[in-house]
Amino acid sequence: MEMTANKCIELFAENVPGIIIQLSAIVNTINSGENVTIAAFLSLAISLLTTGFISATLSYDFDTDPKQRAIFPDFYGYVPDAASKRATLFVTMILTSAVQVLIKGIFVAVLGSVAMNYAMVYLGGEMIFYLGVKFVRGDFRYWVPVPGAAGFAISLLVRVVVKFVVDFTCCMQLRHPKEVGGLYFTMNIFSPLIGLTLLLYIEDGQISTAISDLCLSILPFLGTALVILVGTFFILIEGEYRKTFFSIETGGQATRRTFLEGDDVMKQDLFNNNEVHWSPIRDKVEAWVKEGWATWEEEKPEWFTDQW
């Protein structure tokens, strides 16, 4: 939990904003008729790969964690066992995130070069739509077990941070039903590419010719690279986990299903989740606890701690 929070905050507050600033500076330099230095491009490349590495590490570490695989075996396990495949998959994840943040960053930087309001409306509109979908589906409350107004505030903050990180980095871990969800995640992979393409073809002269020509020249390469990388990722992962990228399951549904269909190791994780997620099956939870308590006190399973 701490690792995820720290890395998401780093991506949200440092890495991605830094890349947007770098790209905006490059766009402004080109608009002013000056040449962009090699150092600027090198700095951008390092930032992209660093962001990709953080995103890939977060996803890789979660998926290969034995504890996570034991509790959520139908979600964690897509990283193959073969060392060569693991290495190739990890590099693919780094490059996918790097290309994704580059495309999205260019989109935002170009919009901002026309009018900063355009970029803000675009990002804000996406966020409002996403939060609206979460509300309509009854999936706004985050899984962290914090009740009341504090829980609502935490949910709003985390939803915004996670949405922003997913949009820019394509972090595979955040496709989890308790985060943005599989189908939304997958649809979101290509939305910046489509958006940038439409912007360049429908704009009415507000974007400078130099920027427009440059973007149109690199767009086919970026699009092809993204398609190849995503395709390679899906080929390399274990086949049974591809469905998790198209799931429409909410966080609450995933929590309840894990309890109803899982063994005791999977069921016990229920209490690490917000009560809102499992209150519809409270009677089943109470029955399970009453039935198993005496046995657990005698056998002392690893998860049956004083804290639990």
N, C-alpha and C positions, 0 to 999 in steps of 0.2 A: 504493500500500500504506500509506504513512504517513498520507495523507489519510483513508483509510478507518478506520484504527486510531484516529486522533485524534477523528474525529467519532463513532465508535461508543462510545469511552470517554466522550466528553462527554455523549452521550445516556444511557449506562448509569449513570454516576456523578454526573451533575449535573441534567440536564434532567428526566428521568423521575422520579427520586426527589423532586425539587423539586415537581413537579406532584402527586405522591402526598401529600406533606406539606401542600400547599395545600388539596387536596380533603379530607384528613382534618381539617384545621382548620375548614373550612367545615361538614363533617358534625358535628363536635363543637359548633360554635357553634349550629347548628340544634337539636341534641339538648338543649342547655342552655336553649333558649327565647329566645335572643338573636337579634337581626337581623344578617345578614351585610352588611357594608358594600359599597358600590359599588366602593371601591378594591380590596377582596379579589377581586371578580369580574373587575375590569379586569386586575389582576395575573395572575390565572389565564388570562385570554384571551391576554395577551401571551406567557405561558409556553407555551401550547398552540401558538400560531402560530410562535413561535421554534423549538420542537421540530419542528413540521411543515416549516419552512423548511430546517433542518439535514438532516432525513431526505430531503426532496425533492432538495436540492442534491447530496447524496451519490449518489443514484440517477441523477439527470440528468447529472452530470458524467461518471460512468462510462459511461453509454450513448452519450454524444455524443463520447467520446474516440476519435479515429481509430485509435489503436494497439489499443485494446480491440476495436473493430469489425473490425480486420484479423485479429486472433488468434482471436476468438470471434464470427464473423459470424452464427452461428445463435442467439446469445443477445443480443448487443448490436445495437441498431438499431431498437428499438420506438418511440423518439422520432421523430415525423414531421419531414420537411424543411421544411414550410411554417411560416413564422414565427408566424402566428396560431395554428396548431394547437399549436406548441411552447409558446407562452405559456399557452394555455388548459390544456394538459396539466400544465405546471409548477404552476399555481395549483391544479389538481385534486389533484395529489399532495400539496401542502402541506395542503390542507383534509382530505384523506383521513387523513393522519397525525395531524392535530389532533383529528379526531373519534374516531379509534381510541384515541389515548392518553387522551382524556376518558372514553370508555366503560370502558376497562380500569381507569383510575384510580379511577373511581367504584366499580366492582366491588370493587377492593382496599380502598378507603377504607371502604365500607359493611361489608365483612367484618371489617375491623379494628376498626370501632366496636362490633361485637358481642363479638369476642374476637380479640386480635392473633394468637393461635395459629391461628385459622381462616385468616387471610390467609397466614400462613407455610406452613401445610399445603397450601393451594391452590397457591401459587407453587412450593413445593418439590416437590409431587406432579407438577405439569406438567413441571418440569425433569427429574425422575427418569425420567418416561415418555419424554421426548424423547431423553435420553442413552441410555436402554435401546434405543430404536429404532435409534439410530445404531450402537450396539454390535452388535445383531442383524444389521443390514444390512452390517456390515463397513465402516462409514463414519465411525467415530469419529475416526480420525487426521486432523488438519487438514492442509490442502494445503501449508503452509509447510514447506520442506525442513530440518527439525530432527530428527535421529534420537534414538533411545534414550529414557531417562527424561525428559529435558528436552522432547523432542517430545511425550511423553504429557502432561506437565504443561501445556504450552502449548495442546495440543488441548483439554484439559478447561476451561482458563480461557476460551479463545476461544469454545468451544461454548456455555458458560454466558452469556457477554456477548452473543453474537449472538442466542441464543434470547430473552433478556430484551428486547433492542432490537426484535426482530421482533414480539414479543408486544404491545408497547406502541406502536410507531410505524408498523408496516406499511411498512417501508422496502423499496421494490421491488428494490433491488440485492441484498438478502439472500435473494431467492428462488433464487439461483444454486445449482446442484447441489453446489458445494463449501461452501455455507453450510447453509441449512435445507432447500433443495429446493423445487421449484415447487408440487407438490400440497400438501405440508405447509403451505407459506406461504399458499396460497389458502384452505385449510380453516381456518387460524388467524385469518383476517380477521374472521369472524363469530362465533368461539367466545366472545369476551368479551361480546358482545351477547346471545347465547343464555344464557350463564352468569348474567349479571345478571338477565335476565328470569326464569329458573327460580328464582333466589334470592329474588326479590321475591314470587313466587307460591307458593313452597313453605315459606317461613320461618314459624315458629310463634310469632310475636310477639316475637322477640328484637330485631328492628329497630324503632326508634321509628316511631310513626304518621306523624310529620312527615317523616322521611326517606323512608319507604316511599311516602307520597303524592306527595312531590316527584319521586322517581325514576320512579314510574309515570306521572307527568304529562309528563316530558321524554323518557322512553324511546321512545315512538313517533316523535318528531321526530329523535332521534339515530339510530334504526334506519333511518328513511326517508332521512336525509341520507347515511348510510353506503352504502346500496344505490344511491342516485343517483350518488354520487361514484365508487364502484367501477364502476358501469355506464358512466359517462361516460369513465372511464379506459380501459376496454376498447374503447369505440367509437373513441376518439381514436388509440390506438396502432396501429402498422402490424400488419395482420392476421396475418402469418406468425409473429409473436412471441407470440401469445396462447397457443400451445401450451406455452411455457416456464413458464407459470403452473400447469400441470397435469402437469408432468414428474415421473416417479418415479426419474429417473436419479441415481445417487450421484456423489460427487465423483471417486472413482476411475474409475468408468465414463466420466464426462465427459472426464477427462484422457486416458484411453486412446483414446476415440473421436476426440477432437480430433487426436491423433497419427496414428491409422490412416487417417482420412479427409481430413486437411488437407494443405496445401502446406507447403513448408519454413518459411515464416513462422509457420505455426500449429504445426508440429512442434517448432521450436526452443524453444518456451515450456515444453516438457515438463520441462526441467531446473530450472525455477522451482518445481516441485512436489515434494512429499514422495515419496521413492522407493517407499514403500509403495503409492502410487497407480499406479505404472507398472511395478512389478517383474514382473507377469505377462507383459508384452510385452518384457522386457529383450532377448531375442534379436533382435527386430525393430528395436529402438532401436540396438543395436550395429551391425546390418547397415546401417541408414540412415546412421549416422555414418561408417562405413568407406567407404561408397560415395560420400558427398558431400564428404568432407574436402578432397580435392585441388582440387575445383572451387571450394569456398568460399575456400580460400586464394588462389586465382587471382582470383576475381571479387569477393571482399570484400563480401558482402552486409551491409546495415546492422546486422543483429543479430549478425553474426559478430565479436564483440569479444574482447579479451583476457580479460575476465571470463567470457564465455560459454565 
